[in-house]
Amino acid sequence: MIDVMRYHAPYMEWAKTRPTPEYDLAISNILACRVDDLPGARDAIALTGANDNGYAPLVEAIATRYGVEPACVATANGTSGANFLVYAALLGPGDDVLIERPGYDPLLAAPRLVGASTVRFDRTFEDGWALNPDRVEGAMTPRTKLIVVTRPHNPTGVAAGWEAIEAIGRIASSAGAHVLVDEVYLDVSADAARVAAVHGDPFISTSSLTKSYGLSGLRCGWTISSPQVAERIRRARDVVDGTGSIVAERWSVVAFSHLDALAARARGILARNAPLVRAFLDSRHELSAVPSVGTVVFPRLLTAPSADRFAERLMRERRTAIVPGRFFDAAGHFRLGLSGDTEALQAGLSRIGDALDAHAW
């Protein structure tokens, strides 16, 4: 019998089962688009199409957007699906995967499904959550086959400089390993840059339309890698879910034709919201946070060793949601989304302030 709890992702379970808040500051994706935000979408609906190895117009749109050959692209069910396909293609029993801490827990749970083990390296609040190649090198084992980082970092929203990414690439190459760079927040971040995979081996970039464009319902994800790795990923998909939804893939092609406008919409939302969050955090002596370039920020609650009780009471008493930091192995922090409706964000921040004033934490 399979031990389901061995593959448990506590954050995902919490996200799917938590009470519905009045003000949801736990989200990390850009405010959802409407169908009318995608001109031509209604005309693109069809229930059939050739997408055995990804719908060709979608593969070509992804390749064109990121400046790679179509052979370097493999499609997937969202970024989480893309990450899992990378694990399935490259890992086996006895292999080690290096993953950052704090980190996104599906990235930790998924390797166990293919028999691999996880080894952690730290990004610390005291260092501004910087990605430190020396810590990566110190965590390497003889069995390391994959190093996993998020760019910008989930849950902190902090950028990773290319120098650090490049250094980690050299570490991986010397060990015959790969580097998976989850870049789902990159396109709309204040630090937007070329995806890591365009720099060649050993990098694999994963992303989707979910977080940066407000199109989570399409579940349109992809990997970018060398053609050889991309082919292994396609063959892994054969035994995971076969193909994607042709309806979603047709709509995703429409989305790519409007991606610049969708990115501008997303950046407009962040341009309005990020200063509100920064001003709020600067006004609260109980909180400290490293500046974010993405859709989330990760404040530390300075007056308590854990933010759990604060998050629970905030939800129970003020119907406002944040993500407790324990889900990312950083109990003293909480993740705060800044990419939703501006008025709701303002109201939610006000309720966080009221909660901080009402109790000694």
NUMI-678067 format. One record per residue (C-alpha): x, y, z; residue number from 1. Coordinates in steps of 0.001 Angstrom, whole numbers, plus 524288, in hexadecimal, padded with zeros to 5 digits. Example, Ala and Ser with C-alpha at 12.3 -4.5 7.8 and 13.67 -1.06 7.14 Angstrom:
<atoms>
+-------+-------+-------+-----+
:     u :     v :     w :   n :
+-------+-------+-------+-----+
: 8300C : 7EE6C : 81E78 :   1 :
: 83566 : 7FBDC : 81BE4 :   2 :
+-------+-------+-------+-----+
</atoms>
This chain:
<atoms>
+-------+-------+-------+-----+
:     u :     v :     w :   n :
+-------+-------+-------+-----+
: 80000 : 80000 : 80000 :   1 :
: 804F6 : 80D9F : 7FC8E :   2 :
: 80741 : 81678 : 8083C :   3 :
: 8009D : 822E3 : 8036A :   4 :
: 8060E : 82AF9 : 80E98 :   5 :
: 813D1 : 82847 : 809B8 :   6 :
: 81086 : 83135 : 7FE49 :   7 :
: 808EB : 83AF5 : 80650 :   8 :
: 80976 : 84965 : 8026A :   9 :
: 803D1 : 85063 : 80E65 :  10 :
: 802E7 : 85DBB : 807F3 :  11 :
: 7FB02 : 8588C : 7FC84 :  12 :
: 7F1B4 : 85173 : 805AF :  13 :
: 7F007 : 85DE8 : 80DAE :  14 :
: 7EDF4 : 86627 : 80171 :  15 :
: 7E334 : 85D0C : 7FCB6 :  16 :
: 7DC28 : 85B63 : 809BB :  17 :
: 7DD91 : 8687E : 810C0 :  18 :
: 7D17E : 8709A : 813BB :  19 :
: 7CD76 : 87A9A : 8099B :  20 :
: 7D219 : 88815 : 80E10 :  21 :
: 7CBEC : 8952D : 80BA5 :  22 :
: 7D941 : 89AA5 : 8082C :  23 :
: 7E2AA : 890CE : 80252 :  24 :
: 7F0B9 : 89554 : 803AB :  25 :
: 7F57D : 8874A : 802E7 :  26 :
: 7F518 : 886CA : 7F416 :  27 :
: 80173 : 88853 : 7EC09 :  28 :
: 7FBFC : 88968 : 7DE49 :  29 :
: 7F839 : 8959C : 7D6DF :  30 :
: 7E9C7 : 8992C : 7D797 :  31 :
: 7E26D : 89004 : 7CE6E :  32 :
: 7DF58 : 89467 : 7C0A6 :  33 :
: 7D1E1 : 89412 : 7BA8C :  34 :
: 7CEF9 : 88D94 : 7AD88 :  35 :
: 7CD1D : 89B1D : 7A7BF :  36 :
: 7DB56 : 89E0B : 7AB1D :  37 :
: 7DEF4 : 89439 : 7A064 :  38 :
: 7D977 : 8994E : 7936D :  39 :
: 7D6CA : 88DD1 : 78A8A :  40 :
: 7D5F2 : 883D3 : 79583 :  41 :
: 7C7AA : 88082 : 7932A :  42 :
: 7CA68 : 87DAE : 784D9 :  43 :
: 7D5E8 : 874DD : 78844 :  44 :
: 7CDEC : 86A8B : 78F73 :  45 :
: 7CEB0 : 85D10 : 78939 :  46 :
: 7CE84 : 84F83 : 78F3A :  47 :
: 7D83A : 8492B : 78600 :  48 :
: 7E600 : 84B89 : 7815D :  49 :
: 7F33E : 844E7 : 77FF9 :  50 :
: 7FA3D : 84690 : 78CF0 :  51 :
: 800D2 : 83967 : 78F3D :  52 :
: 80DB6 : 84018 : 79270 :  53 :
: 807C7 : 84D44 : 7956B :  54 :
: 7FF36 : 85564 : 78C66 :  55 :
: 808DB : 85A06 : 78204 :  56 :
: 80428 : 8683F : 7819B :  57 :
: 805A9 : 868F7 : 79065 :  58 :
: 8133C : 862DF : 79046 :  59 :
: 81736 : 86C90 : 785C3 :  60 :
: 81171 : 87804 : 78D61 :  61 :
: 81910 : 8743F : 7999A :  62 :
: 82595 : 8725F : 791CE :  63 :
: 82419 : 87F7C : 78B0D :  64 :
: 8211D : 88691 : 797B5 :  65 :
: 82D5F : 8819F : 79E68 :  66 :
: 83695 : 88132 : 792CE :  67 :
: 838CD : 8728C : 791DC :  68 :
: 8365F : 867EC : 787CF :  69 :
: 82971 : 86072 : 788B6 :  70 :
: 83135 : 85400 : 78B5A :  71 :
: 83541 : 859FD : 7985D :  72 :
: 82721 : 85B61 : 79D0E :  73 :
: 81E93 : 85130 : 7A3A5 :  74 :
: 810E4 : 85489 : 7A832 :  75 :
: 80B13 : 850E5 : 7B554 :  76 :
: 7FF81 : 852B1 : 7BE66 :  77 :
: 803C0 : 85F3A : 7C529 :  78 :
: 81106 : 861BA : 7CB38 :  79 :
: 80EFB : 85758 : 7D59B :  80 :
: 80C4B : 84D95 : 7CAD1 :  81 :
: 8186A : 8521E : 7C3A0 :  82 :
: 820B5 : 85093 : 7CFD1 :  83 :
: 81BA1 : 842E6 : 7D217 :  84 :
: 81E7E : 83EEC : 7C419 :  85 :
: 82C8B : 8439C : 7C5DD :  86 :
: 82DA3 : 83B2B : 7D209 :  87 :
: 827AA : 82F84 : 7CB10 :  88 :
: 830BE : 83127 : 7BF6D :  89 :
: 83D7B : 832F9 : 7C6CE :  90 :
: 83C73 : 82C49 : 7D412 :  91 :
: 83B93 : 81E8A : 7D961 :  92 :
: 83CC1 : 8170A : 7E61D :  93 :
: 848DD : 81AC4 : 7EDD1 :  94 :
: 84AD8 : 827F1 : 7E73B :  95 :
: 84BE0 : 8347A : 7EF26 :  96 :
: 84555 : 8417D : 7EC25 :  97 :
: 84A5C : 84E30 : 7F23F :  98 :
: 83F3E : 8578D : 7F57A :  99 :
: 83F8D : 864F9 : 7FBBD : 100 :
: 83A35 : 867FE : 80949 : 101 :
: 830D6 : 86F18 : 80AE8 : 102 :
: 82A51 : 86880 : 7FF7C : 103 :
: 81DA7 : 864BF : 7F8D7 : 104 :
: 8196A : 8579F : 7FE25 : 105 :
: 814C0 : 850E2 : 7F18B : 106 :
: 822CC : 85246 : 7ECE4 : 107 :
: 826AB : 84A34 : 7F8C0 : 108 :
: 81C0D : 83FE5 : 7F83F : 109 :
: 81C56 : 83CC5 : 7E9BE : 110 :
: 82A2A : 836C1 : 7E92F : 111 :
: 825E3 : 82C7B : 7F307 : 112 :
: 81BF4 : 8277A : 7E936 : 113 :
: 82736 : 822F9 : 7E095 : 114 :
: 82F5F : 81DB2 : 7EBD3 : 115 :
: 838E9 : 82914 : 7ED31 : 116 :
: 83D06 : 82FA8 : 7F9DF : 117 :
: 83D61 : 83E29 : 7FCFE : 118 :
: 848E7 : 8458D : 802BB : 119 :
: 84735 : 853AF : 8070B : 120 :
: 84F99 : 85FD7 : 805F9 : 121 :
: 84C0E : 86C90 : 80CB9 : 122 :
: 8485D : 87A37 : 80852 : 123 :
: 847CB : 88298 : 81495 : 124 :
: 84098 : 88EC5 : 818D8 : 125 :
: 84D41 : 8943C : 81E6F : 126 :
: 85375 : 89364 : 810DF : 127 :
: 847A5 : 8997C : 80A35 : 128 :
: 84360 : 88BF5 : 8056A : 129 :
: 84EDC : 88C32 : 7FBF1 : 130 :
: 851AA : 88034 : 7F3AF : 131 :
: 85F34 : 87C14 : 7F846 : 132 :
: 866A2 : 872AC : 7EF4B : 133 :
: 86FD2 : 86F01 : 7FA62 : 134 :
: 86454 : 8695D : 801EC : 135 :
: 86046 : 861BD : 7F5ED : 136 :
: 86DEC : 85C52 : 7F422 : 137 :
: 86E8D : 858AA : 8027F : 138 :
: 861F3 : 850E4 : 8015F : 139 :
: 86616 : 84905 : 7F565 : 140 :
: 866FE : 83A47 : 7F70C : 141 :
: 86C8F : 82FC0 : 7EE10 : 142 :
: 85E74 : 82C81 : 7EA87 : 143 :
: 859FE : 83A40 : 7E6F7 : 144 :
: 85344 : 83A3D : 7D9C2 : 145 :
: 84B4F : 846C9 : 7DA8B : 146 :
: 84C0B : 85418 : 7E126 : 147 :
: 83F26 : 85B81 : 7E25F : 148 :
: 83D80 : 86A2D : 7E425 : 149 :
: 8324F : 873BD : 7E240 : 150 :
: 83477 : 880BA : 7DB49 : 151 :
: 82F43 : 88985 : 7E127 : 152 :
: 82F8B : 881EB : 7EDB8 : 153 :
: 822FC : 87BC6 : 7F2A3 : 154 :
: 81F1C : 87F6B : 7FD55 : 155 :
: 826EC : 88C10 : 7FECC : 156 :
: 825F7 : 89248 : 7F153 : 157 :
: 8348C : 89567 : 7F1C0 : 158 :
: 83C72 : 8957B : 7E531 : 159 :
: 847C5 : 88C6F : 7E245 : 160 :
: 852DF : 89316 : 7DB22 : 161 :
: 857F0 : 88CB4 : 7CECB : 162 :
: 86579 : 88B88 : 7D4BE : 163 :
: 8601D : 8825D : 7DF27 : 164 :
: 85834 : 87A83 : 7D54F : 165 :
: 86415 : 87955 : 7CC78 : 166 :
: 86CA2 : 874CC : 7D7C5 : 167 :
: 862AE : 86A66 : 7DB60 : 168 :
: 862AA : 86616 : 7CD39 : 169 :
: 87157 : 863EA : 7CDE7 : 170 :
: 86FC4 : 85C17 : 7DA7A : 171 :
: 86581 : 85395 : 7D405 : 172 :
: 86D72 : 851A0 : 7C79C : 173 :
: 8794C : 84D1E : 7CF31 : 174 :
: 870E2 : 842B5 : 7D5B6 : 175 :
: 8697E : 83E8D : 7C97D : 176 :
: 85CDD : 8442F : 7CF15 : 177 :
: 85267 : 84D7B : 7CA2A : 178 :
: 84C85 : 859FA : 7CFB6 : 179 :
: 83DCB : 85B84 : 7CFB3 : 180 :
: 83A1F : 869EC : 7D071 : 181 :
: 82BAC : 86C09 : 7D356 : 182 :
: 82927 : 87959 : 7CD22 : 183 :
: 81A62 : 87A27 : 7CE1A : 184 :
: 81B39 : 887B3 : 7D475 : 185 :
: 82612 : 88CDC : 7CBB3 : 186 :
: 81EE6 : 892F1 : 7C03F : 187 :
: 817D4 : 89D43 : 7C82C : 188 :
: 82224 : 89F8A : 7D284 : 189 :
: 82988 : 8AC3C : 7D410 : 190 :
: 835AB : 8A434 : 7D105 : 191 :
: 83094 : 89DE1 : 7C481 : 192 :
: 83BA6 : 89840 : 7BC81 : 193 :
: 83E75 : 88D9A : 7B2A7 : 194 :
: 83AB5 : 88028 : 7B764 : 195 :
: 845DE : 877FD : 7BC9A : 196 :
: 84492 : 86D39 : 7B278 : 197 :
: 84857 : 87624 : 7A728 : 198 :
: 85617 : 875A6 : 7ACBD : 199 :
: 856DC : 86733 : 7A963 : 200 :
: 85A5D : 85B1E : 7B123 : 201 :
: 858A7 : 857DD : 7BC1E : 202 :
: 84CCD : 860BE : 7BDDC : 203 :
: 83E74 : 85D3A : 7BCD9 : 204 :
: 83481 : 86837 : 7BE38 : 205 :
: 82664 : 865B5 : 7C1EE : 206 :
: 81B2D : 86F54 : 7C191 : 207 :
: 80CE9 : 87151 : 7BDE2 : 208 :
: 80294 : 87B89 : 7BB26 : 209 :
: 7FD8F : 879CA : 7C90F : 210 :
: 8044B : 88376 : 7D20B : 211 :
: 80903 : 88EB6 : 7C996 : 212 :
: 7FD73 : 89022 : 7C06D : 213 :
: 7F110 : 88D30 : 7C82A : 214 :
: 7EE01 : 88108 : 7C012 : 215 :
: 7EE9F : 87637 : 7CA26 : 216 :
: 7E27F : 86FA2 : 7C49F : 217 :
: 7E9A8 : 86BF3 : 7B81D : 218 :
: 7F3CD : 863CA : 7BF6F : 219 :
: 7FD2D : 866C0 : 7B43C : 220 :
: 80AEF : 86310 : 7B886 : 221 :
: 817AD : 85FBA : 7B1E4 : 222 :
: 825EF : 85C2E : 7B330 : 223 :
: 83142 : 86209 : 7AB95 : 224 :
: 83DB7 : 85A14 : 7AAE2 : 225 :
: 84721 : 853AD : 7A18F : 226 :
: 8402F : 84BE5 : 796D7 : 227 :
: 84536 : 83F4F : 79CEE : 228 :
: 83F5B : 8423F : 7AA42 : 229 :
: 832CF : 84758 : 7A40D : 230 :
: 8310A : 83A62 : 79D19 : 231 :
: 8329C : 83302 : 7A9E9 : 232 :
: 8285D : 83BED : 7AFF8 : 233 :
: 81ED0 : 8394B : 7A4D1 : 234 :
: 82083 : 82AB8 : 7A6A0 : 235 :
: 81E6E : 82C25 : 7B546 : 236 :
: 81198 : 832F8 : 7B240 : 237 :
: 80D5A : 82715 : 7AA70 : 238 :
: 80BCC : 81FA5 : 7B740 : 239 :
: 8073A : 82AEF : 7BFE0 : 240 :
: 7FBCE : 83142 : 7B8D0 : 241 :
: 7FE54 : 82EB4 : 7AA6C : 242 :
: 7FA6C : 83BE1 : 7A4DF : 243 :
: 7F4B6 : 848B9 : 7A927 : 244 :
: 7E714 : 84DFA : 7A6D0 : 245 :
: 7E5ED : 85253 : 798B4 : 246 :
: 7DBB0 : 85C4C : 79CD1 : 247 :
: 7E50D : 86284 : 7A684 : 248 :
: 7F06B : 861B4 : 79D04 : 249 :
: 7E8BB : 86896 : 79245 : 250 :
: 7E50C : 87358 : 79BC6 : 251 :
: 7F323 : 8742D : 7A047 : 252 :
: 7F75F : 87732 : 79260 : 253 :
: 7EDCF : 88294 : 7928E : 254 :
: 7F38F : 886E8 : 79F8D : 255 :
: 8014E : 886F3 : 799EC : 256 :
: 7FCC7 : 89006 : 78F23 : 257 :
: 7F8D4 : 899C5 : 799C4 : 258 :
: 803B7 : 896FD : 7A372 : 259 :
: 809C8 : 8A489 : 7A2FC : 260 :
: 7FCAF : 8AAA2 : 7A66F : 261 :
: 7FA63 : 8A0B9 : 7B141 : 262 :
: 807F8 : 8A35F : 7B6BB : 263 :
: 8054D : 8B1EC : 7B688 : 264 :
: 7F88D : 8AF89 : 7BDD2 : 265 :
: 7FFBE : 8A778 : 7C801 : 266 :
: 80A7E : 8B191 : 7C9CA : 267 :
: 80021 : 8BC0C : 7CB6D : 268 :
: 7FA05 : 8B449 : 7D677 : 269 :
: 80733 : 8B297 : 7DD1E : 270 :
: 80AB5 : 8C0E3 : 7DB06 : 271 :
: 7FE7F : 8C4AC : 7E298 : 272 :
: 7FF7C : 8BA4C : 7ED07 : 273 :
: 80DEF : 8B8F8 : 7F042 : 274 :
: 80F6F : 8C6CB : 7F5DB : 275 :
: 80386 : 8C48B : 7FE7E : 276 :
: 8097F : 8B83A : 80414 : 277 :
: 816DD : 8BE69 : 805E6 : 278 :
: 81109 : 8CA3F : 80CE4 : 279 :
: 8091C : 8C15B : 815A5 : 280 :
: 814C5 : 8B8DB : 81938 : 281 :
: 81D32 : 8C4D4 : 81BC9 : 282 :
: 812C4 : 8C9FF : 82508 : 283 :
: 8125E : 8BDDF : 82D9D : 284 :
: 81CF2 : 8BC02 : 837D1 : 285 :
: 8188B : 8ADE5 : 839B4 : 286 :
: 81C23 : 8AA1E : 82BBB : 287 :
: 82861 : 8A9DD : 82379 : 288 :
: 82988 : 8A5AD : 81551 : 289 :
: 833A5 : 8A508 : 80A87 : 290 :
: 82F1C : 8ACA0 : 7FE6D : 291 :
: 8287F : 8A424 : 7F43B : 292 :
: 82928 : 8A4A5 : 7E55F : 293 :
: 81DC1 : 89B4F : 7E368 : 294 :
: 80F96 : 8994D : 7E71D : 295 :
: 811FC : 895B6 : 7F562 : 296 :
: 81996 : 89A70 : 80121 : 297 :
: 81D8E : 892AD : 80D37 : 298 :
: 81D35 : 89AFB : 81996 : 299 :
: 822E5 : 89652 : 82668 : 300 :
: 81A9E : 897FA : 83296 : 301 :
: 824E2 : 89D7F : 83BC9 : 302 :
: 81D0F : 89BDA : 84843 : 303 :
: 81AEE : 88D16 : 847D8 : 304 :
: 8229A : 880FF : 843B3 : 305 :
: 81745 : 87C6E : 83B2C : 306 :
: 80D25 : 88393 : 8330C : 307 :
: 80388 : 87832 : 833E7 : 308 :
: 7FAF3 : 87DA7 : 83EA8 : 309 :
: 7FABC : 88B08 : 8383E : 310 :
: 7F671 : 8855D : 82B1E : 311 :
: 7EC19 : 87CDA : 8317A : 312 :
: 7E624 : 887F4 : 8396F : 313 :
: 7E6C9 : 8912B : 82DDA : 314 :
: 7DE7B : 887A1 : 8262B : 315 :
: 7D552 : 8841D : 8313A : 316 :
: 7D2DD : 891CD : 83663 : 317 :
: 7D4B7 : 89A55 : 82A47 : 318 :
: 7D238 : 89135 : 81EC7 : 319 :
: 7DF4B : 894A3 : 818AA : 320 :
: 7E899 : 88A51 : 81376 : 321 :
: 7F76B : 889ED : 8132D : 322 :
: 80001 : 87DD3 : 811D0 : 323 :
: 806B6 : 87940 : 81E61 : 324 :
: 8154B : 87809 : 81C70 : 325 :
: 815BB : 86A51 : 821F4 : 326 :
: 8118E : 86557 : 81498 : 327 :
: 81E97 : 86A42 : 80F52 : 328 :
: 82705 : 8660E : 81AFB : 329 :
: 82797 : 873FB : 82051 : 330 :
: 81DE5 : 87447 : 82B91 : 331 :
: 820E5 : 88240 : 82FC9 : 332 :
: 81C56 : 887BB : 822B8 : 333 :
: 80FFF : 8886F : 81A97 : 334 :
: 80E14 : 889D0 : 80BF4 : 335 :
: 8063E : 8957D : 80775 : 336 :
: 8012B : 896BE : 7F994 : 337 :
: 8012F : 8A414 : 7F31F : 338 :
: 7FBAD : 8A0AD : 7E5C2 : 339 :
: 7ECFC : 8A0ED : 7E7D2 : 340 :
: 7E27F : 8AB4E : 7E7A7 : 341 :
: 7E7F1 : 8B80B : 7ED0A : 342 :
: 7DC25 : 8BB8B : 7F575 : 343 :
: 7DBCF : 8ADF4 : 7FB54 : 344 :
: 7EA5D : 8AED5 : 7FE08 : 345 :
: 7E8AB : 8BBCF : 80515 : 346 :
: 7DDA6 : 8B651 : 80D4B : 347 :
: 7E57B : 8AA17 : 8106E : 348 :
: 7F163 : 8B1F2 : 81485 : 349 :
: 7E8B3 : 8BA17 : 81D5F : 350 :
: 7E3BC : 8ADBB : 823DF : 351 :
: 7F191 : 8A8B2 : 825B3 : 352 :
: 7F4C0 : 8B58C : 82C5B : 353 :
: 7E8BD : 8B469 : 83500 : 354 :
: 7ECAD : 8A6A3 : 838CD : 355 :
: 7FA61 : 8AAFC : 83C3D : 356 :
: 7F4C5 : 8B5DF : 844AF : 357 :
: 7EAC4 : 8AD43 : 84B6E : 358 :
: 7F398 : 8A2E7 : 85119 : 359 :
: 80137 : 8A110 : 85692 : 360 :
: 807C4 : 89774 : 84D93 : 361 :
+-------+-------+-------+-----+
</atoms>
